[in-house]
Amino acid sequence: MFKNSKYIIVTLEERNGEYEYTHKSVHELVDERKVTANRYIRNWAKTFYGENTETGDGGYYFNDGEVFVKVYSWDYIGKEDYDILARYL
């Protein structure tokens, strides 16, 4: 995809009891740096279900460990793709 873009697509993986889900979304960053993207994505996953979280197993636990969320993947996308995907995700 794009190497320098301030638009990203993110997939989070959630385990909730016996159920597993994926959540896809697009985001606009303040700049194009990879460090900014990584920080933003980590913070988004960490606060996905609120502020009360525990870190472990490469992700975050919510509701006393009942729900687990981790970043599955992310990549840069172009503005045109962002504009389209933002309308549907």
Secondary structure, DSSP 4 states (H G I P E B T S, - for coil): --SS-SEEEEEEEEEETTEEEEEEEEEE-SS--HHHHHHHHHHHHHTTT-S--EEETTEEEETTTTEEEEEEEEEEE-HHHHHHHHHH-
